[in-house]
């Protein structure tokens, strides 16, 4: 399925958090069977993977995230509008823990997951995770007070470094292109462009059109990222997105 997730790292609050679910076996997934283990902050069972029913936590976080984006994007760019509908239908919330072995405590996290739509929307998923990381950084105290603490989750200061290195460029009604680091370009097979777009957009181009489009992005906008900054609407609200769209108008659908 692919996709991308923003994680809020932390721990469970003793006596507040709900019961944990062992990751069900294949039989359990087929027939809806699972086992429950009571969880406290001091004594987390050692399981390979654990999961907690989220109750209304997912709804609270989703509403908070949507409100944040609505307030920040009073006049959304054409590229930004294409991501709104994707976010509305693409994300789910989980509370999970990586396995605890040899008596070590499990590492719990709230996972806000954005689906890659079977590989068709990987760039959109990474952009949504990028926005979620900004939302949490700016609204952290309120999110903890209104959503996480009542649920029984205590967030810590741990961050996922990779998400801070994401960079994006608005490309009109095609959405956003992701600017790739040299290391990521090298890791991708047959990747020559410094930009990547969703496969759902790739499929609207012929092979020659796609090569020309990515080549234009490279020649016109790769140097825009020399300062290491992202050009999405959250990070660069003063960017002239319409000028970029005009420069790419022959490709826009």
PyMOL commands that set and color helices and strands:
alter all, ss='L'
color gray80, all
select helices_A, chain A and resi 26-31+57-72+78-90+122-151+161-165+172-174+182-187+199-202+207-225+241-247
alter helices_A, ss='H'
color red, helices_A
select strands_A, chain A and resi 3-12+20-22+36-37+49-52+91-98+107-115+153-155+168-170+176-179+195-196
alter strands_A, ss='S'
color yellow, strands_A
deselect
rebuild
show_as cartoon
